[in-house]
Amino acid sequence: MALKIYNSLTKSKQEFIPITDGRVGMYVCGPTVYGPSHVGHARTYVNFDTIRRYLMFKGYNVKYVQNITDVGHLVGDGDDGEDKIAKQAKKENLDPYAIAYKYECQYFDAMDKLNILRPTISCRATGFIPEMIEMVQTILDKGYAYVTDKGNVYFRVHDYHKYGQLSNRTIEKSKSGERIEVADDKENPEDFALWKTAEGGHIMRWNSPWGVGYPGWHLECSVMSRKFLGDTFDIHGGGLDNIFPHHESEFAQSEVATGKPFVHYFMHNNLVTVNGTKMGKSLGNFITLDDLFTRHSPMAIRYFILNFHYRSPLDFNEQEITKAEDQLAKILETYQKIASSGKTGAKNAQVEEIYANFIAAMDEDFNTPLAISELLKLTKLANAMLAAGEDVSAAKIAFDNMFYVLGIVPQTNTDKQNDNTEKLLDLISDIRAELRAEKNYALSDKIRDSLSTLGINSKDKKI
């Protein structure tokens, strides 16, 4: 069965045919690193990690590129206002670069906990300013942009007749003044910024042919995707809220700059609500991942997210996450029994049917809810096989493959034991450090020597 992907550009499911046989170029918009990672990040990057995993599982060599926006993303997503990172830097009394690095580290730590594979290439916007300036100049040379008296450079939307093809928005509906005041130096309100003058105390600034400034938010993705994936690549992903203005503007400036098609398949995951309400700091329902991890395991959160199709809305609420956590615990309990059964070699027609259905679900635009329903069927069947004393090796192979695709880490009893052993050794090291601080070296050394006779090396912690 062929893999089908819903293409946001054509508004239809299409058979996936890569540009280069056996290889996939995939770009997913990364976070703007000005605050803690939240459930919206979890939803987007779990979804696209699972998509990437399945492509790899099918044998594709996937080059997965993700940007880190550390400059140029203005409050309100328009062309006026304050840079989000600069604004946060003032709040925390830190350098903007320190803010970006702080939250970039927090982001990757949270993604690691969710078992999200690191990008093949992770690129910061600030590392590609020369290439951005070069692309702006190319667009200017082709007559699709203009420089204002203030030193700002804007893209002429009216001159690019395909503008709106991705978002299905007419030019009249795309005016930047919908959310914030329109910049007064534009030829037309809907034109978007390629380069902005760094006014006042704007710390993040670079020299350019048009004066000292910084890039527009949309420019970075066009430049970095082209840098690492070429003029045209297979898949561009992001949240539904990225379609306009971000991806629409990327699309326009990229095709003008290169004269070639930008992307073959655009993919967008749907939005997140919290208890039925749009998430927002002002509403008091903003959930950070660090906070969520104190109440639920990262694997339970990942499993919960995958119970929703990536193109469907997802509502976070504690009751449903707890249900998902309990369900996952039962699946993993069954897997642990299978992993320790010791039987190997037998095939099973029922297992093969369930596994085939799992693959068919993933081939149908990555239908993870349907795939998980097959995982639950496998769990039920495996328990029946265990009760009957049957060989469950076929079920284990199926479980392993399903877990890989879904990104679920099956914690076995051995894993738990190893984890407890590490905690115990840390506790012993702490006790020995306290004994040495109290100058009770004899007892500290006795504990160390006793551990040594068991083949365990206990390192001295500094006091």
C-alpha positions as CSV (number, residue, x, y, z in Angstrom):
1,M,0.0,0.0,0.0
2,A,1.3,3.4,-1.0
3,L,1.9,6.1,1.7
4,K,-0.6,9.0,1.3
5,I,-0.1,12.5,2.7
6,Y,-2.6,15.3,3.1
7,N,-1.0,18.2,1.2
8,S,-2.1,21.6,2.6
9,L,-1.1,23.1,-0.8
10,T,-3.5,21.0,-2.9
11,K,-6.0,20.5,-0.1
12,S,-6.0,16.7,-0.8
13,K,-4.4,13.4,0.0
14,Q,-1.7,12.5,-2.4
15,E,0.6,9.5,-2.8
16,F,4.0,10.4,-1.4
17,I,6.6,10.4,-4.2
18,P,10.0,11.8,-3.1
19,I,12.1,14.0,-5.4
20,T,15.0,11.6,-5.0
21,D,14.2,7.9,-4.7
22,G,14.9,6.6,-1.2
23,R,15.6,10.1,0.2
24,V,13.4,12.7,1.9
25,G,14.2,16.3,2.6
26,M,12.0,17.5,5.5
27,Y,11.9,21.0,7.1
28,V,9.9,21.7,10.2
29,C,9.6,25.2,11.7
30,G,11.2,25.2,15.1
31,P,10.5,27.2,18.2
32,T,11.0,30.9,18.8
33,V,13.2,30.6,21.9
34,Y,11.9,33.3,24.2
35,G,10.1,31.3,26.9
36,P,9.6,27.8,28.3
37,S,8.5,25.0,26.0
38,H,4.7,24.3,26.3
39,V,2.1,21.7,25.3
40,G,1.8,23.3,21.8
41,H,5.5,22.5,21.2
42,A,4.8,18.9,22.4
43,R,1.9,18.5,20.0
44,T,3.8,19.8,16.9
45,Y,7.1,18.0,17.5
46,V,5.7,14.7,18.6
47,N,3.6,14.6,15.5
48,F,6.4,15.4,13.1
49,D,8.8,13.1,15.0
50,T,6.4,10.3,14.4
51,I,6.1,11.2,10.7
52,R,9.8,11.2,10.4
53,R,10.1,7.9,12.3
54,Y,7.6,6.2,10.0
55,L,9.4,7.5,6.9
56,M,12.7,6.1,8.3
57,F,10.9,2.8,9.2
58,K,9.8,2.5,5.5
59,G,13.4,2.7,4.5
60,Y,13.8,6.4,3.5
61,N,17.0,8.3,4.4
62,V,15.4,11.4,6.0
63,K,17.3,14.6,6.3
64,Y,15.3,16.5,8.9
65,V,16.1,20.2,9.3
66,Q,14.7,22.4,12.0
67,N,15.4,26.0,12.7
68,I,15.7,27.9,16.0
69,T,14.2,31.4,15.7
70,D,16.5,33.6,17.8
71,V,15.9,36.9,16.1
72,G,13.2,38.7,14.0
73,H,10.0,37.2,15.3
74,L,8.0,40.3,16.3
75,V,5.2,40.5,18.8
76,G,1.9,40.0,16.8
77,D,3.6,38.3,13.9
78,G,3.5,41.5,11.9
79,D,6.0,44.1,10.8
80,D,5.8,46.5,13.7
81,G,6.4,46.0,17.3
82,E,9.1,44.5,19.5
83,D,11.2,41.4,18.9
84,K,9.9,38.6,21.2
85,I,13.3,37.7,22.4
86,A,14.4,41.3,23.0
87,K,11.2,41.8,25.0
88,Q,11.9,38.8,27.2
89,A,15.5,39.9,27.6
90,K,14.3,43.1,29.2
91,K,12.0,41.2,31.5
92,E,14.7,38.9,32.7
93,N,17.5,41.6,32.5
94,L,19.6,39.4,30.3
95,D,21.3,39.7,27.0
96,P,19.0,38.6,24.1
97,Y,21.5,35.9,23.1
98,A,21.5,34.6,26.6
99,I,17.7,34.4,26.5
100,A,17.8,32.5,23.2
101,Y,20.4,30.0,24.5
102,K,18.6,29.5,27.8
103,Y,15.3,28.6,26.2
104,E,16.9,26.6,23.4
105,C,18.5,24.4,26.0
106,Q,15.2,24.0,27.8
107,Y,13.5,23.2,24.6
108,F,15.8,20.3,23.6
109,D,15.8,18.9,27.1
110,A,11.9,18.7,27.0
111,M,12.1,17.2,23.5
112,D,14.6,14.6,24.7
113,K,12.2,13.6,27.5
114,L,9.4,13.1,24.9
115,N,11.8,10.8,23.0
116,I,11.8,13.1,20.0
117,L,14.8,12.4,17.8
118,R,17.2,15.4,17.4
119,P,17.1,17.1,14.0
120,T,19.6,16.0,11.4
121,I,20.5,19.7,11.3
122,S,19.4,22.3,13.9
123,C,20.2,25.8,12.7
124,R,19.9,29.2,14.4
125,A,18.6,32.2,12.4
126,T,21.5,34.4,13.6
127,G,24.0,32.0,12.0
128,F,22.7,32.8,8.5
129,I,22.5,36.6,8.2
130,P,24.8,36.9,5.2
131,E,22.7,34.4,3.2
132,M,19.5,36.3,4.2
133,I,21.0,39.6,3.0
134,E,21.9,37.8,-0.2
135,M,18.3,36.5,-0.8
136,V,16.8,40.0,0.0
137,Q,19.1,41.5,-2.6
138,T,18.1,38.8,-5.2
139,I,14.4,39.6,-4.6
140,L,15.1,43.3,-4.9
141,D,17.0,42.8,-8.2
142,K,14.0,40.9,-9.6
143,G,11.7,43.8,-8.7
144,Y,9.6,42.0,-6.1
145,A,10.7,44.2,-3.2
146,Y,11.5,47.8,-2.4
147,V,13.6,49.8,0.1
148,T,11.8,52.6,2.1
149,D,13.2,55.9,3.4
150,K,13.5,54.2,6.8
151,G,15.8,51.5,5.5
152,N,13.1,48.8,5.7
153,V,12.8,46.3,2.8
154,Y,9.3,45.0,2.0
155,F,8.1,42.2,-0.4
156,R,5.5,43.5,-3.0
157,V,2.7,41.1,-2.5
158,H,0.6,42.5,-5.4
159,D,3.4,41.6,-7.8
160,Y,3.4,37.9,-6.8
161,H,0.1,36.7,-8.3
162,K,0.2,33.3,-6.5
163,Y,0.2,34.9,-3.1
164,G,-2.6,33.2,-1.1
165,Q,-2.4,29.9,-2.8
166,L,-1.5,28.1,0.4
167,S,-3.8,29.8,2.9
168,N,-6.7,30.5,0.4
169,R,-6.6,34.1,1.5
170,T,-7.2,37.0,-0.9
171,I,-4.9,40.0,-0.7
172,E,-7.6,42.0,0.9
173,K,-7.7,39.5,3.8
174,S,-4.0,39.4,4.2
175,K,-3.4,42.9,5.4
176,S,-0.8,43.0,8.2
177,G,-3.0,45.6,10.0
178,E,-5.5,42.8,11.1
179,R,-3.7,42.4,14.4
180,I,-1.4,45.3,14.9
181,E,-0.9,48.8,13.4
182,V,0.4,48.8,9.8
183,A,3.9,50.2,9.2
184,D,3.5,53.6,7.7
185,D,6.3,53.2,5.2
186,K,4.7,50.4,3.1
187,E,3.5,50.9,-0.4
188,N,0.6,48.5,0.5
189,P,-0.5,47.3,3.9
190,E,-0.3,43.7,3.0
191,D,3.4,43.8,2.0
192,F,5.6,41.9,4.4
193,A,9.1,42.7,5.8
194,L,12.2,41.1,4.4
195,W,14.6,43.4,6.4
196,K,13.9,45.8,9.2
197,T,15.8,48.8,10.5
198,A,17.2,48.3,14.0
199,E,15.8,51.4,15.8
200,G,16.7,52.7,19.2
201,G,18.3,50.2,21.5
202,H,17.7,47.1,19.4
203,I,20.6,45.0,20.4
204,M,20.4,42.3,17.7
205,R,21.6,44.2,14.6
206,W,23.7,43.6,11.5
207,N,25.1,45.8,8.8
208,S,23.4,45.5,5.4
209,P,23.3,47.4,2.1
210,W,20.1,49.1,3.4
211,G,21.5,50.1,6.8
212,V,21.9,48.5,10.2
213,G,19.0,46.1,10.9
214,Y,17.8,42.6,11.3
215,P,15.9,40.0,9.1
216,G,12.1,39.6,8.9
217,W,10.8,36.5,10.6
218,H,9.7,34.7,7.4
219,L,13.1,35.1,5.7
220,E,15.1,32.6,7.9
221,C,13.1,29.5,6.9
222,S,13.4,30.3,3.2
223,V,17.2,30.7,3.6
224,M,17.9,27.8,5.8
225,S,15.7,25.3,4.1
226,R,17.4,26.2,0.8
227,K,20.8,26.0,2.4
228,F,20.4,22.4,3.6
229,L,17.7,21.0,1.4
230,G,18.0,22.8,-2.0
231,D,15.7,25.1,-4.0
232,T,12.9,22.5,-3.9
233,F,12.4,19.8,-1.2
234,D,9.9,17.2,-0.2
235,I,8.1,18.1,3.0
236,H,7.6,21.4,4.9
237,G,5.9,21.1,8.3
238,G,4.6,23.2,11.1
239,G,1.5,24.2,13.1
240,L,-1.7,25.2,11.4
241,D,-1.1,28.8,12.8
242,N,2.0,28.9,10.6
243,I,0.1,28.8,7.3
244,F,-0.5,32.5,7.4
245,P,1.4,34.7,7.3
246,H,4.6,32.7,7.9
247,H,4.4,29.8,5.3
248,E,2.5,31.9,2.8
249,S,5.3,34.5,2.9
250,E,8.0,31.9,2.8
251,F,6.4,30.4,-0.2
252,A,6.3,33.7,-2.1
253,Q,9.8,34.9,-1.4
254,S,11.4,31.5,-2.0
255,E,9.9,30.9,-5.4
256,V,10.7,34.5,-6.4
257,A,14.3,34.1,-5.3
258,T,14.9,30.7,-6.9
259,G,12.5,30.7,-9.8
260,K,11.6,27.1,-8.9
261,P,8.9,25.3,-6.9
262,F,9.4,25.6,-3.2
263,V,7.9,22.5,-1.6
264,H,6.1,19.4,-2.9
265,Y,4.1,18.6,0.3
266,F,3.1,21.1,3.0
267,M,1.9,19.5,6.2
268,H,0.3,21.2,9.2
269,N,-0.8,19.9,12.5
270,N,-3.9,21.3,14.1
271,L,-4.1,23.5,17.2
272,V,-4.2,22.9,20.9
273,T,-6.8,23.9,23.4
274,V,-6.8,23.5,27.2
275,N,-10.1,22.3,28.7
276,G,-11.8,23.5,25.6
277,T,-10.3,27.0,25.6
278,K,-7.4,28.4,23.5
279,M,-4.2,28.3,25.5
280,G,-2.8,31.7,26.6
281,K,-0.8,33.3,29.4
282,S,-3.4,36.0,29.8
283,L,-6.1,33.3,30.3
284,G,-4.2,31.5,33.1
285,N,-4.2,28.2,31.3
286,F,-0.7,28.2,29.8
287,I,0.9,24.8,30.4
288,T,4.6,24.4,30.3
289,L,6.1,21.0,29.7
290,D,8.2,21.2,32.8
291,D,5.0,21.7,34.8
292,L,3.3,18.9,33.0
293,F,6.2,16.5,33.5
294,T,5.7,16.9,37.3
295,R,2.3,15.3,37.0
296,H,2.6,12.9,34.1
297,S,5.4,10.8,32.5
298,P,6.7,12.2,29.2
299,M,5.8,8.8,27.5
300,A,2.2,9.2,28.7
301,I,2.0,12.7,27.2
302,R,3.4,11.4,23.9
303,Y,1.0,8.6,23.9
304,F,-1.9,10.9,24.7
305,I,-0.9,13.2,21.8
306,L,-0.8,10.3,19.3
307,N,-4.4,9.4,20.2
308,F,-5.4,12.3,18.1
309,H,-4.7,12.6,14.4
310,Y,-2.2,15.3,13.6
311,R,-4.8,17.2,11.6
312,S,-7.5,17.1,14.3
313,P,-7.9,19.5,17.2
314,L,-6.4,18.4,20.5
315,D,-7.7,19.4,23.9
316,F,-5.4,19.0,26.8
317,N,-7.1,18.1,30.1
318,E,-5.8,16.2,33.1
319,Q,-8.6,13.6,33.1
320,E,-7.9,12.4,29.6
321,I,-4.1,12.4,30.0
322,T,-4.5,10.3,33.2
323,K,-6.7,7.8,31.2
324,A,-4.0,7.6,28.5
325,E,-1.3,7.1,31.1
326,D,-3.3,4.2,32.7
327,Q,-3.8,2.7,29.2
328,L,-0.2,2.9,28.3
329,A,0.8,1.3,31.6
330,K,-1.3,-1.7,30.8
331,I,0.3,-2.0,27.3
332,L,3.8,-1.8,28.8
333,E,2.9,-4.3,31.5
334,T,1.9,-6.8,28.8
335,Y,5.1,-6.0,26.8
336,Q,7.2,-6.7,29.9
337,K,5.7,-10.1,30.3
338,I,6.3,-10.9,26.6
339,A,9.9,-9.6,26.8
340,S,10.7,-12.0,29.7
341,S,8.8,-15.1,28.2
342,G,11.9,-16.4,26.5
343,K,10.1,-18.0,23.6
344,T,11.2,-17.4,20.0
345,G,10.5,-18.3,16.4
346,A,6.7,-18.9,16.0
347,K,4.6,-16.9,13.5
348,N,1.0,-16.0,14.3
349,A,-1.6,-15.1,11.7
350,Q,-3.6,-12.9,14.1
351,V,-0.5,-10.9,15.0
352,E,0.3,-10.5,11.3
353,E,-3.2,-9.2,10.6
354,I,-3.0,-6.6,13.4
355,Y,0.5,-5.6,12.3
356,A,-0.7,-5.2,8.7
357,N,-3.6,-3.0,9.9
358,F,-1.1,-0.9,11.9
359,I,1.0,-0.3,8.8
360,A,-2.1,0.5,6.7
361,A,-3.2,3.1,9.3
362,M,0.2,4.8,9.2
363,D,0.1,4.7,5.3
364,E,-3.2,6.6,5.4
365,D,-1.8,10.1,6.2
366,F,-0.1,8.9,9.5
367,N,-3.4,7.9,11.2
368,T,-1.9,7.4,14.7
369,P,-5.3,7.0,16.5
370,L,-6.1,4.0,14.2
371,A,-2.6,2.7,14.6
372,I,-3.0,2.8,18.4
373,S,-6.3,0.9,18.2
374,E,-4.3,-1.9,16.6
375,L,-1.7,-1.6,19.4
376,L,-4.5,-2.2,21.9
377,K,-5.7,-5.2,19.9
378,L,-2.2,-6.6,20.0
379,T,-2.1,-6.1,23.7
380,K,-5.4,-8.0,24.2
381,L,-4.2,-10.8,21.9
382,A,-0.8,-11.0,23.6
383,N,-2.4,-11.4,27.0
384,A,-4.6,-14.2,25.7
385,M,-1.6,-15.9,24.2
386,L,0.3,-15.7,27.5
387,A,-2.6,-17.1,29.4
388,A,-2.8,-20.0,26.9
389,G,1.0,-20.6,27.2
390,E,1.5,-19.9,23.5
391,D,4.7,-18.6,21.9
392,V,4.5,-14.8,21.9
393,S,7.7,-14.0,19.9
394,A,5.7,-12.8,16.9
395,A,3.8,-10.4,19.2
396,K,7.1,-9.0,20.6
397,I,8.5,-8.3,17.2
398,A,5.2,-6.4,16.3
399,F,5.3,-4.5,19.6
400,D,8.9,-3.5,19.0
401,N,8.2,-2.1,15.5
402,M,5.0,-0.3,16.7
403,F,6.9,1.2,19.6
404,Y,9.7,2.5,17.3
405,V,7.2,4.1,14.9
406,L,5.2,5.7,17.7
407,G,8.3,6.7,19.6
408,I,7.3,4.8,22.8
409,V,10.0,3.6,25.1
410,P,9.1,0.3,26.7
411,Q,10.5,0.4,30.2
412,T,11.2,-3.2,31.2
413,N,11.7,-4.5,34.7
414,T,15.5,-4.5,33.9
415,D,15.3,-0.8,33.0
416,K,13.5,-0.1,36.3
417,Q,16.0,-2.1,38.2
418,N,19.0,-0.3,36.6
419,D,17.3,3.1,37.3
420,N,16.9,2.1,41.0
421,T,20.5,0.9,41.2
422,E,21.7,4.3,39.9
423,K,19.6,6.1,42.5
424,L,20.9,3.8,45.2
425,L,24.5,4.5,44.2
426,D,23.8,8.2,44.2
427,L,22.3,7.9,47.7
428,I,25.4,6.0,49.0
429,S,27.7,8.6,47.4
430,D,25.8,11.4,49.2
431,I,26.1,9.5,52.6
432,R,29.8,9.0,52.1
433,A,30.2,12.7,51.3
434,E,28.4,13.6,54.5
435,L,30.6,11.2,56.5
436,R,33.7,12.8,55.1
437,A,32.4,16.3,55.8
438,E,32.0,15.1,59.4
439,K,35.6,13.7,59.2
440,N,34.3,10.2,59.7
441,Y,36.8,8.9,57.1
442,A,36.9,5.4,58.6
443,L,33.3,4.6,58.0
444,S,33.3,6.3,54.6
445,D,36.2,4.2,53.5
446,K,34.7,1.0,54.9
447,I,31.5,1.6,52.8
448,R,33.7,2.2,49.7
449,D,35.8,-0.9,50.3
450,S,32.7,-3.1,50.9
451,L,31.2,-1.9,47.6
452,S,34.6,-2.6,45.9
453,T,34.4,-6.3,47.0
454,L,31.1,-6.5,45.2
455,G,32.6,-5.0,42.0
456,I,31.1,-1.6,42.5
457,N,33.2,1.5,42.2
458,S,31.9,4.4,44.4
459,K,33.4,7.7,43.4
460,D,34.0,10.4,46.0
461,K,31.8,13.5,45.7
462,K,33.4,16.8,46.3
463,I,32.6,18.4,49.7
